[in-house]
Amino acid sequence: MSVDAIFSMFGGGAMGGLVKTGTAVLTVLLVIPALLKLFIITVDEGWAAIRTRNGKPIIRRARLGKPGTPGVGEVVVLTPGSHGAFPLFYWYKLIDVRCRATDLPARQLTGASGHQHLVHASFEWRPLASGRDLRVFELDVVNVTERAANIISASLRDVIRSLEGAELPHNDALGAQVLAACNEKVIAACGVEVVNVMITGDALTDGYLLSQALRASDSAPQAIAALHALN
């Protein structure tokens, strides 16, 4: 190919065609994705988004002349998927709604027969992706895990107080009782769902078992009679 042929390719209409082609390629590769990223928000699985204005969550208000409007007092929630966004007016705060676990501190709890159980427990929970629940979770509860843990601990104490004997029931049975006793209250107070309550039972160490055996022997009728005889 001669030099004149090469220069002719970059002259006149050929050069214009190359410029147009290059501009179209740049538009497809750079401009369109940038616009999509600017005006479309994608919420992944396991997440939700709260629509905000000027950094504050948007809360649905009652419309004039329409008392009892559904959703009043809720935040605007985006579920997983792609949603239109208007950056000049609205922003979105992503919230992780996947399941997570929290340990409860070990506690000495007394059963109905007076036996003390050193109970270790944990619970699994997740935020509920609804307007009312995410508003409670994000706006109304200062420390979700602490508040939920207090409710679950109180329910655990009440359940164990009703149990007879020196042994705790199987984890499935005891955890289900505690879950049934506290789940609705945790949802109302914290906006989260308790998925599972796991009870690991007594701390079966030699020292703990020995102390329990000594306490049981001290409360036996023979031991009490001997103490009365000394007095």
KOLNU-908787 format. One record per residue: residue number from 1; residue in three letters; x negated, y negated, z of N, C-alpha, C in turn. Coordinates in Angstrom, 2 decimals. Example, Ala and Ser with C-alpha at 12.3 -4.5 7.8 and 13.67 -1.06 7.14 Angstrom:
(rec 1,'ALA',(-13.19,5.69,7.80),(-12.30,4.50,7.80),(-13.20,3.30,7.80));
(rec 2,'SER',(-12.85,2.25,7.08),(-13.67,1.06,7.14),(-12.90,-0.03,7.87));
***
This chain:
(rec 1,'MET',(-0.87,1.19,0.00),(0.00,0.00,0.00),(-0.90,-1.23,0.00));
(rec 2,'SER',(-0.61,-2.18,-0.87),(-1.44,-3.37,-0.97),(-1.13,-4.35,0.14));
(rec 3,'VAL',(-2.05,-5.32,0.27),(-1.88,-6.34,1.30),(-0.67,-7.20,1.00));
(rec 4,'ASP',(-0.41,-7.48,-0.28),(0.75,-8.29,-0.64),(2.05,-7.61,-0.25));
(rec 5,'ALA',(2.08,-6.29,-0.36),(3.29,-5.56,0.01),(3.54,-5.63,1.52));
(rec 6,'ILE',(2.42,-5.57,2.26),(2.56,-5.65,3.72),(3.11,-6.99,4.14));
(rec 7,'PHE',(2.53,-8.10,3.55),(3.01,-9.43,3.91),(4.46,-9.65,3.45));
(rec 8,'SER',(4.84,-9.01,2.36),(6.21,-9.17,1.88),(7.23,-8.55,2.84));
(rec 9,'MET',(6.78,-7.53,3.60),(7.69,-6.91,4.56),(8.06,-7.87,5.69));
(rec 10,'PHE',(7.15,-8.79,6.05),(7.39,-9.73,7.15),(7.85,-11.09,6.68));
(rec 11,'GLY',(8.24,-11.17,5.48),(8.70,-12.44,4.96),(10.17,-12.43,4.59));
(rec 12,'GLY',(10.79,-13.57,4.69),(12.15,-13.73,4.24),(13.14,-12.88,4.99));
(rec 13,'GLY',(13.98,-12.17,4.22),(15.06,-11.38,4.80),(14.57,-10.22,5.64));
(rec 14,'ALA',(13.41,-9.63,5.25),(12.88,-8.50,6.03),(12.55,-8.92,7.45));
(rec 15,'MET',(11.92,-10.08,7.59),(11.58,-10.57,8.93),(12.82,-10.88,9.74));
(rec 16,'GLY',(13.80,-11.46,9.08),(15.06,-11.73,9.77),(15.73,-10.46,10.25));
(rec 17,'GLY',(15.66,-9.42,9.41),(16.25,-8.15,9.81),(15.55,-7.55,11.02));
(rec 18,'LEU',(14.21,-7.64,11.04),(13.47,-7.13,12.20),(13.82,-7.89,13.47));
(rec 19,'VAL',(13.93,-9.22,13.33),(14.28,-10.02,14.51),(15.66,-9.65,15.03));
(rec 20,'LYS',(16.61,-9.48,14.11),(17.96,-9.10,14.53),(17.97,-7.72,15.19));
(rec 21,'THR',(17.22,-6.80,14.60),(17.16,-5.45,15.17),(16.53,-5.46,16.55));
(rec 22,'GLY',(15.43,-6.21,16.69),(14.78,-6.30,18.00),(15.67,-6.95,19.04));
(rec 23,'THR',(16.40,-7.98,18.64),(17.31,-8.65,19.57),(18.43,-7.71,20.01));
(rec 24,'ALA',(18.94,-6.93,19.06),(20.00,-5.98,19.40),(19.48,-4.91,20.36));
(rec 25,'VAL',(18.27,-4.44,20.14),(17.69,-3.42,21.03),(17.49,-3.99,22.44));
(rec 26,'LEU',(16.95,-5.20,22.52),(16.76,-5.82,23.84),(18.09,-6.04,24.54));
(rec 27,'THR',(19.10,-6.42,23.79),(20.42,-6.63,24.39),(20.96,-5.33,24.98));
(rec 28,'VAL',(20.82,-4.24,24.22),(21.32,-2.96,24.70),(20.53,-2.46,25.91));
(rec 29,'LEU',(19.22,-2.64,25.87),(18.36,-2.08,26.92),(18.27,-2.94,28.17));
(rec 30,'LEU',(18.38,-4.26,28.03),(18.14,-5.15,29.16),(19.37,-5.95,29.58));
(rec 31,'VAL',(19.98,-6.63,28.63),(21.05,-7.58,28.98),(22.30,-6.86,29.48));
(rec 32,'ILE',(22.75,-5.85,28.71),(23.98,-5.15,29.09),(23.84,-4.45,30.45));
(rec 33,'PRO',(22.75,-3.69,30.73),(22.61,-3.11,32.07),(22.58,-4.14,33.19));
(rec 34,'ALA',(21.95,-5.30,32.91),(21.91,-6.35,33.93),(23.32,-6.87,34.22));
(rec 35,'LEU',(24.12,-7.07,33.18),(25.49,-7.54,33.38),(26.33,-6.49,34.11));
(rec 36,'LEU',(26.14,-5.22,33.74),(26.87,-4.16,34.43),(26.51,-4.11,35.90));
(rec 37,'LYS',(25.22,-4.26,36.19),(24.79,-4.24,37.59),(25.32,-5.44,38.35));
(rec 38,'LEU',(25.48,-6.56,37.62),(25.94,-7.78,38.27),(27.44,-7.77,38.53));
(rec 39,'PHE',(28.20,-7.18,37.61),(29.65,-7.26,37.71),(30.33,-5.94,38.03));
(rec 40,'ILE',(29.56,-4.88,38.20),(30.13,-3.58,38.59),(29.33,-3.02,39.75));
(rec 41,'ILE',(30.02,-2.60,40.80),(29.38,-1.96,41.95),(29.74,-0.48,41.94));
(rec 42,'THR',(28.75,0.35,42.19),(28.96,1.80,42.24),(28.77,2.27,43.66));
(rec 43,'VAL',(29.80,2.93,44.19),(29.77,3.48,45.54),(29.53,4.98,45.43));
(rec 44,'ASP',(28.44,5.46,46.03),(28.09,6.87,45.96),(28.96,7.70,46.90));
(rec 45,'GLU',(28.94,9.02,46.68),(29.64,9.93,47.57),(29.05,9.83,48.97));
(rec 46,'GLY',(29.92,9.87,49.97),(29.46,9.74,51.35),(29.35,8.31,51.83));
(rec 47,'TRP',(29.75,7.36,50.99),(29.70,5.94,51.35),(31.04,5.29,51.06));
(rec 48,'ALA',(31.26,4.16,51.70),(32.40,3.29,51.40),(31.86,1.86,51.40));
(rec 49,'ALA',(32.65,0.94,50.89),(32.22,-0.46,50.84),(33.34,-1.35,51.33));
(rec 50,'ILE',(32.97,-2.38,52.07),(33.92,-3.40,52.53),(33.69,-4.67,51.73));
(rec 51,'ARG',(34.74,-5.18,51.16),(34.64,-6.43,50.40),(34.53,-7.61,51.35));
(rec 52,'THR',(33.58,-8.49,51.08),(33.37,-9.65,51.94),(33.39,-10.93,51.12));
(rec 53,'ARG',(33.63,-12.03,51.79),(33.56,-13.36,51.18),(32.74,-14.24,52.11));
(rec 54,'ASN',(31.66,-14.80,51.57),(30.75,-15.63,52.37),(30.22,-14.87,53.57));
(rec 55,'GLY',(29.97,-13.57,53.37),(29.40,-12.77,54.43),(30.39,-12.23,55.44));
(rec 56,'LYS',(31.67,-12.57,55.32),(32.67,-12.12,56.28),(33.64,-11.16,55.60));
(rec 57,'PRO',(33.96,-10.04,56.25),(34.90,-9.08,55.63),(36.25,-9.73,55.35));
(rec 58,'ILE',(36.81,-9.39,54.20),(38.13,-9.88,53.82),(39.18,-9.01,54.51));
(rec 59,'ILE',(40.10,-9.64,55.23),(41.15,-8.93,55.96),(42.49,-9.28,55.33));
(rec 60,'ARG',(43.27,-8.25,55.04),(44.58,-8.48,54.43),(45.49,-9.21,55.41));
(rec 61,'ARG',(46.10,-10.27,54.94),(47.01,-11.07,55.76),(48.45,-10.84,55.31));
(rec 62,'ALA',(49.38,-11.14,56.20),(50.80,-11.03,55.84),(51.15,-12.15,54.86));
(rec 63,'ARG',(51.89,-11.81,53.83),(52.32,-12.80,52.86),(53.54,-13.54,53.36));
(rec 64,'LEU',(53.62,-14.82,53.01),(54.75,-15.63,53.43),(56.04,-15.07,52.85));
(rec 65,'GLY',(57.03,-14.91,53.68),(58.31,-14.40,53.24),(58.36,-12.89,53.09));
(rec 66,'LYS',(57.25,-12.20,53.43),(57.20,-10.74,53.35),(56.68,-10.15,54.66));
(rec 67,'PRO',(57.53,-10.17,55.70),(57.08,-9.60,56.97),(56.90,-8.09,56.85));
(rec 68,'GLY',(55.97,-7.57,57.63),(55.73,-6.14,57.62),(55.03,-5.65,56.37));
(rec 69,'THR',(54.23,-6.50,55.75),(53.51,-6.10,54.55),(52.55,-4.95,54.87));
(rec 70,'PRO',(52.58,-3.86,54.11),(51.66,-2.75,54.38),(50.21,-3.18,54.29));
(rec 71,'GLY',(49.42,-2.69,55.20),(48.00,-2.99,55.17),(47.59,-4.28,55.83));
(rec 72,'VAL',(48.51,-4.95,56.51),(48.16,-6.20,57.17),(47.17,-5.91,58.29));
(rec 73,'GLY',(46.11,-6.71,58.37),(45.09,-6.53,59.38),(44.00,-5.56,58.99));
(rec 74,'GLU',(44.05,-5.01,57.76),(43.02,-4.08,57.31),(41.98,-4.83,56.47));
(rec 75,'VAL',(40.80,-4.21,56.38),(39.79,-4.74,55.47),(39.97,-4.09,54.10));
(rec 76,'VAL',(39.43,-4.75,53.06),(39.50,-4.22,51.71),(38.38,-3.21,51.53));
(rec 77,'VAL',(38.73,-1.96,51.25),(37.77,-0.86,51.20),(37.64,-0.34,49.78));
(rec 78,'LEU',(36.41,-0.09,49.35),(36.13,0.57,48.08),(35.64,1.98,48.37));
(rec 79,'THR',(36.28,2.96,47.75),(35.90,4.36,47.89),(34.88,4.72,46.81));
(rec 80,'PRO',(34.27,5.92,46.86),(33.27,6.29,45.85),(33.77,6.14,44.42));
(rec 81,'GLY',(32.91,5.61,43.56),(33.25,5.34,42.18),(32.72,3.99,41.75));
(rec 82,'SER',(33.08,3.53,40.56),(32.66,2.23,40.04),(33.80,1.24,40.16));
(rec 83,'HIS',(33.46,0.03,40.61),(34.47,-1.00,40.85),(33.95,-2.33,40.29));
(rec 84,'GLY',(34.88,-3.13,39.79),(34.51,-4.45,39.31),(34.11,-5.36,40.46));
(rec 85,'ALA',(33.06,-6.15,40.23),(32.58,-7.07,41.26),(32.52,-8.48,40.68));
(rec 86,'PHE',(32.74,-9.47,41.54),(32.68,-10.86,41.13),(31.72,-11.58,42.09));
(rec 87,'PRO',(30.44,-11.61,41.77),(29.43,-12.08,42.71),(29.61,-13.51,43.18));
(rec 88,'LEU',(30.25,-14.35,42.35),(30.44,-15.74,42.77),(31.47,-15.85,43.88));
(rec 89,'PHE',(32.32,-14.83,44.03),(33.40,-14.91,45.01),(33.34,-13.79,46.05));
(rec 90,'TYR',(32.98,-12.58,45.64),(33.03,-11.43,46.53),(31.67,-10.73,46.59));
(rec 91,'TRP',(31.38,-10.19,47.76),(30.23,-9.32,47.93),(30.72,-8.06,48.62));
(rec 92,'TYR',(29.90,-7.05,48.64),(30.31,-5.77,49.21),(29.25,-5.27,50.18));
(rec 93,'LYS',(29.71,-4.79,51.31),(28.82,-4.19,52.31),(29.03,-2.68,52.30));
(rec 94,'LEU',(27.97,-1.93,52.03),(28.07,-0.48,52.00),(28.03,0.09,53.41));
(rec 95,'ILE',(28.85,1.11,53.66),(28.93,1.75,54.97),(28.77,3.25,54.79));
(rec 96,'ASP',(27.87,3.83,55.54),(27.63,5.27,55.48),(28.74,5.98,56.25));
(rec 97,'VAL',(29.55,6.80,55.57),(30.64,7.51,56.23),(30.36,9.01,56.30));
(rec 98,'ARG',(29.08,9.39,56.16),(28.73,10.79,56.28),(28.70,11.21,57.75));
(rec 99,'CYS',(28.73,12.51,57.96),(28.78,13.08,59.31),(27.42,12.91,59.98));
(rec 100,'ARG',(27.43,12.60,61.26),(26.20,12.48,62.06),(26.46,13.02,63.45));
(rec 101,'ALA',(25.42,13.26,64.22),(25.55,13.90,65.52),(24.97,13.01,66.61));
(rec 102,'THR',(25.56,13.10,67.81),(25.10,12.35,68.98),(25.11,13.28,70.18));
(rec 103,'ASP',(24.03,13.25,70.95),(23.92,14.07,72.16),(24.54,13.34,73.34));
(rec 104,'LEU',(25.21,14.10,74.20),(25.71,13.57,75.46),(24.69,13.88,76.56));
(rec 105,'PRO',(24.55,13.01,77.55),(23.63,13.32,78.64),(24.14,14.51,79.46));
(rec 106,'ALA',(23.20,15.30,79.98),(23.59,16.44,80.82),(24.30,15.94,82.07));
(rec 107,'ARG',(25.39,16.63,82.44),(26.20,16.18,83.59),(26.55,17.36,84.47));
(rec 108,'GLN',(26.62,17.10,85.78),(27.11,18.08,86.74),(28.63,17.93,86.85));
(rec 109,'LEU',(29.37,18.94,86.37),(30.82,18.89,86.37),(31.36,20.04,87.21));
(rec 110,'THR',(32.38,19.74,88.00),(32.94,20.73,88.94),(34.21,21.33,88.39));
(rec 111,'GLY',(34.27,22.68,88.41),(35.46,23.38,87.96),(36.53,23.44,89.02));
(rec 112,'ALA',(37.65,24.09,88.69),(38.79,24.16,89.62),(38.46,24.94,90.87));
(rec 113,'SER',(37.54,25.92,90.77),(37.18,26.74,91.93),(36.05,26.14,92.74));
(rec 114,'GLY',(35.57,24.97,92.36),(34.50,24.30,93.09),(33.11,24.58,92.56));
(rec 115,'HIS',(32.99,25.45,91.55),(31.67,25.75,90.98),(31.21,24.57,90.13));
(rec 116,'GLN',(29.94,24.21,90.29),(29.38,23.11,89.52),(28.66,23.65,88.28));
(rec 117,'HIS',(28.97,23.04,87.14),(28.35,23.41,85.87),(27.46,22.26,85.41));
(rec 118,'LEU',(26.21,22.56,85.13),(25.33,21.57,84.51),(25.54,21.68,83.00));
(rec 119,'VAL',(26.32,20.77,82.44),(26.82,20.91,81.07),(26.00,20.04,80.11));
(rec 120,'HIS',(25.53,20.67,79.06),(24.90,19.96,77.94),(25.87,20.02,76.76));
(rec 121,'ALA',(26.05,18.89,76.09),(27.00,18.85,74.98),(26.55,17.81,73.95));
(rec 122,'SER',(27.07,17.97,72.76),(26.87,16.99,71.69),(28.13,16.97,70.84));
(rec 123,'PHE',(28.27,15.92,70.03),(29.45,15.84,69.16),(29.05,15.30,67.80));
(rec 124,'GLU',(29.75,15.79,66.79),(29.56,15.33,65.42),(30.72,14.42,65.04));
(rec 125,'TRP',(30.43,13.32,64.36),(31.46,12.34,64.06),(31.16,11.68,62.72));
(rec 126,'ARG',(32.19,11.03,62.17),(32.03,10.29,60.92),(33.05,9.16,60.88));
(rec 127,'PRO',(32.69,8.01,60.30),(33.66,6.93,60.13),(34.74,7.33,59.13));
(rec 128,'LEU',(35.95,6.86,59.37),(37.06,7.11,58.45),(37.14,5.98,57.43));
(rec 129,'ALA',(37.17,6.36,56.15),(37.14,5.36,55.08),(38.53,4.84,54.77));
(rec 130,'SER',(39.14,4.19,55.76),(40.43,3.51,55.55),(40.30,2.09,56.07));
(rec 131,'GLY',(41.19,1.21,55.58),(41.06,-0.20,55.92),(41.15,-0.49,57.40));
(rec 132,'ARG',(42.09,0.18,58.09),(42.26,-0.07,59.52),(41.08,0.49,60.30));
(rec 133,'ASP',(40.65,1.73,59.97),(39.60,2.38,60.75),(38.24,1.71,60.53));
(rec 134,'LEU',(37.93,1.32,59.29),(36.65,0.65,59.07),(36.63,-0.73,59.68));
(rec 135,'ARG',(37.80,-1.36,59.79),(37.81,-2.65,60.50),(37.47,-2.44,61.97));
(rec 136,'VAL',(38.04,-1.42,62.60),(37.71,-1.13,63.99),(36.24,-0.77,64.11));
(rec 137,'PHE',(35.77,0.07,63.19),(34.38,0.54,63.23),(33.39,-0.60,63.06));
(rec 138,'GLU',(33.66,-1.51,62.12),(32.72,-2.57,61.79),(32.91,-3.83,62.62));
(rec 139,'LEU',(34.13,-4.15,62.99),(34.39,-5.46,63.58),(34.76,-5.42,65.05));
(rec 140,'ASP',(35.48,-4.38,65.48),(36.07,-4.41,66.81),(35.30,-3.62,67.86));
(rec 141,'VAL',(34.38,-2.72,67.44),(33.65,-1.89,68.38),(32.18,-2.31,68.35));
(rec 142,'VAL',(31.66,-2.69,69.52),(30.28,-3.16,69.58),(29.32,-1.99,69.43));
(rec 143,'ASN',(29.52,-0.92,70.21),(28.65,0.24,70.15),(29.53,1.48,70.00));
(rec 144,'VAL',(29.65,1.97,68.77),(30.59,3.05,68.49),(30.20,4.33,69.22));
(rec 145,'THR',(28.93,4.72,69.13),(28.52,5.99,69.74),(28.66,5.97,71.25));
(rec 146,'GLU',(28.36,4.84,71.87),(28.48,4.75,73.33),(29.94,4.83,73.75));
(rec 147,'ARG',(30.82,4.13,73.03),(32.23,4.15,73.40),(32.85,5.52,73.15));
(rec 148,'ALA',(32.52,6.13,72.00),(33.03,7.47,71.71),(32.50,8.48,72.71));
(rec 149,'ALA',(31.22,8.36,73.08),(30.63,9.29,74.05),(31.33,9.18,75.40));
(rec 150,'ASN',(31.71,7.98,75.81),(32.41,7.82,77.08),(33.78,8.52,77.05));
(rec 151,'ILE',(34.50,8.38,75.94),(35.81,9.01,75.82),(35.68,10.53,75.82));
(rec 152,'ILE',(34.71,11.05,75.06),(34.52,12.50,75.00),(34.04,13.04,76.34));
(rec 153,'SER',(33.17,12.32,77.03),(32.69,12.78,78.34),(33.83,12.85,79.34));
(rec 154,'ALA',(34.74,11.87,79.30),(35.88,11.90,80.21),(36.79,13.09,79.91));
(rec 155,'SER',(37.01,13.37,78.63),(37.84,14.52,78.25),(37.15,15.83,78.65));
(rec 156,'LEU',(35.84,15.89,78.49),(35.09,17.08,78.89),(35.22,17.33,80.39));
(rec 157,'ARG',(35.12,16.27,81.17),(35.26,16.41,82.63),(36.66,16.92,83.00));
(rec 158,'ASP',(37.69,16.35,82.36),(39.06,16.76,82.69),(39.31,18.22,82.32));
(rec 159,'VAL',(38.76,18.66,81.18),(38.97,20.04,80.76),(38.27,21.00,81.72));
(rec 160,'ILE',(37.04,20.69,82.09),(36.29,21.59,82.97),(36.88,21.61,84.37));
(rec 161,'ARG',(37.47,20.52,84.81),(38.11,20.50,86.14),(39.25,21.49,86.24));
(rec 162,'SER',(39.82,21.88,85.11),(40.95,22.81,85.12),(40.52,24.27,84.97));
(rec 163,'LEU',(39.21,24.52,84.84),(38.73,25.88,84.59),(38.40,26.59,85.89));
(rec 164,'GLU',(38.83,27.83,86.00),(38.51,28.66,87.15),(37.22,29.45,86.88));
(rec 165,'GLY',(36.60,29.93,87.94),(35.45,30.81,87.81),(34.14,30.07,87.70));
(rec 166,'ALA',(33.06,30.88,87.65),(31.71,30.32,87.64),(31.10,30.27,86.24));
(rec 167,'GLU',(31.82,30.75,85.22),(31.31,30.75,83.86),(32.21,29.93,82.95));
(rec 168,'LEU',(31.57,29.23,82.03),(32.33,28.45,81.06),(32.83,29.36,79.94));
(rec 169,'PRO',(33.96,29.00,79.31),(34.43,29.77,78.16),(33.45,29.68,77.00));
(rec 170,'HIS',(33.71,30.47,75.96),(32.88,30.43,74.76),(32.92,29.04,74.16));
(rec 171,'ASN',(31.82,28.65,73.52),(31.70,27.30,72.97),(32.85,26.95,72.03));
(rec 172,'ASP',(33.28,27.90,71.18),(34.36,27.60,70.24),(35.64,27.21,70.96));
(rec 173,'ALA',(35.97,27.95,72.02),(37.20,27.68,72.75),(37.11,26.38,73.53));
(rec 174,'LEU',(36.00,26.19,74.25),(35.86,24.98,75.08),(35.73,23.74,74.21));
(rec 175,'GLY',(34.94,23.82,73.13),(34.80,22.67,72.25),(36.11,22.29,71.59));
(rec 176,'ALA',(36.93,23.29,71.23),(38.22,23.00,70.62),(39.16,22.30,71.61));
(rec 177,'GLN',(39.11,22.70,72.88),(39.94,22.04,73.90),(39.55,20.58,74.07));
(rec 178,'VAL',(38.26,20.33,74.16),(37.79,18.95,74.33),(38.13,18.12,73.10));
(rec 179,'LEU',(37.94,18.70,71.90),(38.24,17.98,70.66),(39.71,17.60,70.59));
(rec 180,'ALA',(40.60,18.54,70.93),(42.03,18.25,70.89),(42.41,17.18,71.90));
(rec 181,'ALA',(41.69,17.12,73.02),(42.03,16.16,74.08),(41.58,14.74,73.76));
(rec 182,'CYS',(40.57,14.58,72.89),(39.98,13.24,72.74),(40.01,12.69,71.32));
(rec 183,'ASN',(40.29,13.50,70.31),(40.10,13.05,68.93),(40.98,11.85,68.58));
(rec 184,'GLU',(42.26,11.91,68.92),(43.16,10.81,68.57),(42.75,9.52,69.28));
(rec 185,'LYS',(42.31,9.64,70.52),(41.89,8.44,71.26),(40.63,7.83,70.64));
(rec 186,'VAL',(39.69,8.68,70.20),(38.47,8.16,69.58),(38.79,7.47,68.26));
(rec 187,'ILE',(39.70,8.04,67.48),(40.10,7.41,66.21),(40.71,6.04,66.48));
(rec 188,'ALA',(41.62,5.96,67.45),(42.28,4.68,67.73),(41.31,3.64,68.28));
(rec 189,'ALA',(40.37,4.08,69.13),(39.49,3.12,69.80),(38.25,2.77,68.99));
(rec 190,'CYS',(37.76,3.70,68.15),(36.48,3.50,67.48),(36.55,3.55,65.96));
(rec 191,'GLY',(37.65,4.02,65.40),(37.74,4.13,63.95),(36.91,5.26,63.37));
(rec 192,'VAL',(36.53,6.24,64.20),(35.76,7.38,63.72),(36.47,8.66,64.09));
(rec 193,'GLU',(36.18,9.72,63.32),(36.76,11.03,63.57),(35.71,11.93,64.22));
(rec 194,'VAL',(36.09,12.59,65.30),(35.21,13.57,65.92),(35.41,14.89,65.18));
(rec 195,'VAL',(34.37,15.35,64.51),(34.46,16.56,63.69),(34.31,17.81,64.55));
(rec 196,'ASN',(33.41,17.77,65.53),(33.12,18.96,66.32),(32.52,18.54,67.65));
(rec 197,'VAL',(32.89,19.26,68.70),(32.26,19.10,70.02),(31.60,20.42,70.36));
(rec 198,'MET',(30.30,20.37,70.63),(29.54,21.58,70.91),(29.08,21.58,72.36));
(rec 199,'ILE',(29.46,22.62,73.09),(29.08,22.78,74.49),(28.04,23.89,74.58));
(rec 200,'THR',(26.88,23.56,75.11),(25.84,24.59,75.24),(25.88,25.26,76.61));
(rec 201,'GLY',(26.74,24.77,77.52),(26.96,25.46,78.78),(25.98,25.09,79.86));
(rec 202,'ASP',(25.89,25.98,80.87),(24.99,25.75,82.00),(23.53,25.79,81.54));
(rec 203,'ALA',(22.70,25.04,82.27),(21.26,25.14,82.04),(20.77,26.39,82.75));
(rec 204,'LEU',(20.59,27.47,82.00),(20.30,28.77,82.61),(18.81,28.89,82.91));
(rec 205,'THR',(18.32,28.04,83.78),(16.94,28.14,84.24),(16.91,28.85,85.58));
(rec 206,'ASP',(15.76,29.39,85.93),(15.64,30.12,87.20),(15.96,29.22,88.39));
(rec 207,'GLY',(15.47,27.99,88.33),(15.72,27.08,89.46),(17.18,26.75,89.62));
(rec 208,'TYR',(17.87,26.52,88.50),(19.29,26.18,88.58),(20.10,27.37,89.08));
(rec 209,'LEU',(19.82,28.57,88.56),(20.55,29.75,89.00),(20.31,30.04,90.47));
(rec 210,'LEU',(19.06,29.82,90.93),(18.75,30.06,92.35),(19.51,29.09,93.24));
(rec 211,'SER',(19.58,27.83,92.83),(20.29,26.85,93.65),(21.78,27.17,93.71));
(rec 212,'GLN',(22.34,27.66,92.60),(23.74,28.03,92.60),(23.99,29.24,93.50));
(rec 213,'ALA',(23.06,30.21,93.46),(23.21,31.39,94.32),(23.14,31.01,95.78));
(rec 214,'LEU',(22.21,30.13,96.16),(22.10,29.70,97.55),(23.34,28.94,98.00));
(rec 215,'ARG',(23.87,28.09,97.07),(25.07,27.33,97.42),(26.26,28.28,97.62));
(rec 216,'ALA',(26.34,29.31,96.76),(27.43,30.27,96.90),(27.31,31.06,98.20));
(rec 217,'SER',(26.07,31.43,98.57),(25.89,32.19,99.81),(26.17,31.33,101.03));
(rec 218,'ASP',(25.85,30.03,100.93),(26.12,29.14,102.07),(27.61,28.95,102.30));
(rec 219,'SER',(28.42,29.06,101.23),(29.85,28.86,101.39),(30.60,30.17,101.61));
(rec 220,'ALA',(29.87,31.29,101.71),(30.52,32.58,101.96),(31.12,32.61,103.36));
(rec 221,'PRO',(32.16,33.39,103.58),(32.79,33.44,104.91),(31.83,33.82,106.03));
(rec 222,'GLN',(30.90,34.76,105.76),(29.96,35.18,106.78),(29.05,34.04,107.19));
(rec 223,'ALA',(28.59,33.25,106.19),(27.71,32.13,106.50),(28.45,31.06,107.30));
(rec 224,'ILE',(29.68,30.80,106.94),(30.46,29.78,107.66),(30.74,30.24,109.09));
(rec 225,'ALA',(31.05,31.52,109.28),(31.29,32.05,110.62),(30.03,31.95,111.48));
(rec 226,'ALA',(28.88,32.22,110.87),(27.62,32.12,111.62),(27.34,30.70,112.06));
(rec 227,'LEU',(27.64,29.73,111.19),(27.43,28.34,111.55),(28.34,27.91,112.68));
(rec 228,'HIS',(29.62,28.39,112.65),(30.55,28.07,113.74),(30.07,28.70,115.05));
(rec 229,'ALA',(29.48,29.89,114.97),(28.99,30.56,116.19),(27.86,29.78,116.83));
(rec 230,'LEU',(27.03,29.13,115.98),(25.93,28.34,116.52),(26.42,27.09,117.25));
(rec 231,'ASN',(27.55,26.59,116.86),(28.09,25.39,117.50),(28.90,25.75,118.73));
***
